[in-house]
Amino acid sequence: MPGGKHLRGVSAKEQRMYEHIKNQAQKSGRYGSRAKEVAARTVLKKHHLSGHSTGH
């Protein structure tokens, strides 16, 4: 992803979801400096709930 840090063990679709959540949170000022953390936790939670492995 251009300009973004790739989350370990997630698909390209989930990485795009992370970027979108992060960008929207930063744009709206929501979560303050925690926008990246919240986006990562959201994507990883969805990743684990859908039954994916740990990504090795």
MDTraj code that builds the backbone (N, CA, C; nanometers):
import mdtraj as md
import numpy as np

residues = "MET PRO GLY GLY LYS HIS LEU ARG GLY VAL SER ALA LYS GLU GLN ARG MET TYR GLU HIS ILE LYS ASN GLN ALA GLN LYS SER GLY ARG TYR GLY SER ARG ALA LYS GLU VAL ALA ALA ARG THR VAL LEU LYS LYS HIS HIS LEU SER GLY HIS SER THR GLY HIS".split()
xyz = np.array([
    [0.0830, -0.1175, 0.0000],
    [0.0000, 0.0000, 0.0000],
    [0.0876, 0.1239, 0.0000],
    [0.0610, 0.2166, -0.0877],
    [0.1428, 0.3376, -0.0925],
    [0.1292, 0.4198, 0.0348],
    [0.2430, 0.4472, 0.0940],
    [0.2444, 0.5345, 0.2101],
    [0.1881, 0.4746, 0.3376],
    [0.1564, 0.3462, 0.3359],
    [0.0972, 0.2862, 0.4540],
    [0.1759, 0.1652, 0.5007],
    [0.1655, 0.1376, 0.6273],
    [0.2314, 0.0207, 0.6829],
    [0.1386, -0.0989, 0.6661],
    [0.1916, -0.2078, 0.6144],
    [0.1106, -0.3268, 0.5923],
    [0.0922, -0.4026, 0.7231],
    [-0.0314, -0.4386, 0.7528],
    [-0.0592, -0.5194, 0.8706],
    [-0.0181, -0.6634, 0.8416],
    [0.0480, -0.7257, 0.9360],
    [0.0929, -0.8634, 0.9167],
    [-0.0246, -0.9593, 0.9186],
    [-0.0253, -1.0515, 0.8232],
    [-0.1215, -1.1605, 0.8231],
    [-0.2589, -1.1277, 0.7701],
    [-0.2754, -1.0166, 0.7045],
    [-0.4070, -0.9835, 0.6496],
    [-0.3994, -0.9793, 0.4974],
    [-0.5150, -0.9957, 0.4353],
    [-0.5216, -0.9947, 0.2899],
    [-0.5151, -0.8513, 0.2364],
    [-0.5047, -0.8413, 0.1070],
    [-0.5009, -0.7093, 0.0436],
    [-0.6321, -0.6340, 0.0668],
    [-0.7431, -0.7076, 0.0659],
    [-0.8732, -0.6455, 0.0896],
    [-0.8809, -0.5899, 0.2321],
    [-0.8317, -0.6674, 0.3284],
    [-0.8326, -0.6215, 0.4662],
    [-0.7368, -0.5044, 0.4859],
    [-0.6279, -0.5020, 0.4112],
    [-0.5346, -0.3899, 0.4182],
    [-0.6006, -0.2625, 0.3650],
    [-0.6769, -0.2753, 0.2579],
    [-0.7494, -0.1593, 0.2044],
    [-0.8533, -0.1105, 0.3048],
    [-0.9181, -0.2050, 0.3745],
    [-1.0152, -0.1694, 0.4762],
    [-0.9472, -0.0904, 0.5884],
    [-0.8287, -0.1347, 0.6291],
    [-0.7511, -0.0659, 0.7322],
    [-0.7212, 0.0775, 0.6889],
    [-0.6716, 0.0935, 0.5665],
    [-0.6384, 0.2272, 0.5147],
    [-0.7618, 0.3167, 0.5130],
    [-0.8745, 0.2612, 0.4708],
    [-0.9974, 0.3394, 0.4615],
    [-1.0444, 0.3841, 0.6002],
    [-1.0479, 0.2932, 0.6956],
    [-1.0912, 0.3266, 0.8310],
    [-0.9983, 0.4310, 0.8913],
    [-0.8664, 0.4102, 0.8744],
    [-0.7670, 0.5031, 0.9289],
    [-0.7833, 0.6427, 0.8691],
    [-0.7947, 0.6487, 0.7370],
    [-0.8065, 0.7784, 0.6701],
    [-0.9345, 0.8514, 0.7092],
    [-1.0458, 0.7797, 0.7174],
    [-1.1724, 0.8426, 0.7545],
    [-1.1692, 0.8917, 0.8995],
    [-1.1072, 0.8142, 0.9883],
    [-1.0983, 0.8555, 1.1285],
    [-1.0106, 0.9795, 1.1426],
    [-0.8997, 0.9839, 1.0689],
    [-0.8113, 1.1002, 1.0754],
    [-0.8781, 1.2224, 1.0135],
    [-0.9495, 1.2017, 0.9043],
    [-1.0164, 1.3119, 0.8353],
    [-1.1235, 1.3758, 0.9234],
    [-1.1980, 1.2934, 0.9963],
    [-1.3063, 1.3455, 1.0790],
    [-1.2587, 1.3883, 1.2174],
    [-1.1320, 1.3567, 1.2498],
    [-1.0792, 1.3933, 1.3800],
    [-1.1204, 1.2974, 1.4904],
    [-1.1784, 1.1878, 1.4517],
    [-1.2257, 1.0896, 1.5484],
    [-1.1077, 1.0092, 1.6023],
    [-1.1086, 0.9779, 1.7291],
    [-1.0072, 0.8989, 1.7982],
    [-0.8745, 0.9710, 1.8170],
    [-0.8599, 1.0895, 1.7660],
    [-0.7367, 1.1656, 1.7856],
    [-0.6152, 1.0924, 1.7315],
    [-0.5143, 1.0768, 1.8156],
    [-0.3899, 1.0133, 1.7713],
    [-0.4002, 0.8608, 1.7685],
    [-0.5149, 0.8057, 1.8097],
    [-0.5322, 0.6605, 1.8138],
    [-0.5969, 0.6051, 1.6874],
    [-0.6097, 0.6829, 1.5810],
    [-0.6799, 0.6403, 1.4600],
    [-0.6183, 0.5131, 1.4006],
    [-0.4856, 0.5056, 1.3959],
    [-0.4201, 0.3874, 1.3401],
    [-0.4482, 0.2640, 1.4248],
    [-0.4403, 0.2817, 1.5558],
    [-0.4630, 0.1691, 1.6470],
    [-0.6061, 0.1165, 1.6350],
    [-0.7019, 0.2068, 1.6320],
    [-0.8423, 0.1675, 1.6227],
    [-0.8690, 0.0971, 1.4899],
    [-0.8126, 0.1495, 1.3818],
    [-0.8310, 0.0873, 1.2505],
    [-0.7705, -0.0527, 1.2492],
    [-0.6511, -0.0684, 1.3037],
    [-0.5858, -0.1994, 1.3066],
    [-0.6651, -0.2979, 1.3915],
    [-0.7103, -0.2543, 1.5080],
    [-0.7879, -0.3434, 1.5951],
    [-0.9187, -0.3849, 1.5293],
    [-0.9837, -0.2939, 1.4590],
    [-1.1094, -0.3241, 1.3908],
    [-1.0884, -0.4297, 1.2837],
    [-0.9855, -0.4113, 1.2010],
    [-0.9588, -0.5048, 1.0925],
    [-0.9164, -0.6408, 1.1469],
    [-0.8307, -0.6415, 1.2479],
    [-0.7849, -0.7690, 1.3036],
    [-0.8977, -0.8424, 1.3748],
    [-0.9879, -0.7704, 1.4371],
    [-1.1025, -0.8346, 1.5012],
    [-1.1892, -0.9035, 1.3958],
    [-1.2169, -0.8328, 1.2865],
    [-1.2956, -0.8905, 1.1774],
    [-1.2225, -1.0100, 1.1166],
    [-1.0912, -0.9985, 1.1038],
    [-1.0086, -1.1051, 1.0481],
    [-1.0206, -1.2318, 1.1331],
    [-1.0087, -1.2175, 1.2636],
    [-1.0146, -1.3330, 1.3533],
    [-1.1555, -1.3908, 1.3632],
    [-1.2566, -1.3063, 1.3642],
    [-1.3941, -1.3545, 1.3733],
    [-1.4373, -1.4304, 1.2490],
    [-1.3765, -1.4006, 1.1356],
    [-1.4132, -1.4705, 1.0130],
    [-1.3417, -1.6050, 1.0000],
    [-1.2616, -1.6408, 1.1013],
    [-1.2019, -1.7733, 1.1039],
    [-1.0686, -1.7857, 1.0335],
    [-1.0046, -1.6763, 1.0033],
    [-0.8745, -1.6826, 0.9368],
    [-0.7673, -1.7247, 1.0366],
    [-0.6631, -1.7830, 0.9835],
    [-0.5519, -1.8227, 1.0704],
    [-0.4703, -1.7010, 1.1101],
    [-0.3616, -1.7236, 1.1833],
    [-0.2803, -1.6134, 1.2320],
    [-0.1985, -1.5475, 1.1226],
    [-0.1942, -1.6049, 1.0037],
    [-0.1272, -1.5401, 0.8915],
    [0.0144, -1.5849, 0.8652],
    [0.0532, -1.6987, 0.9138],
    [0.1882, -1.7479, 0.8864],
    [0.1931, -1.8262, 0.7598],
])
top = md.Topology()
chain = top.add_chain()
for i, resn in enumerate(residues, 1):
    res = top.add_residue(resn, chain, resSeq=i)
    for name in ("N", "CA", "C"):
        top.add_atom(name, md.element.get_by_symbol(name[0]), res)
traj = md.Trajectory(xyz[None], top)
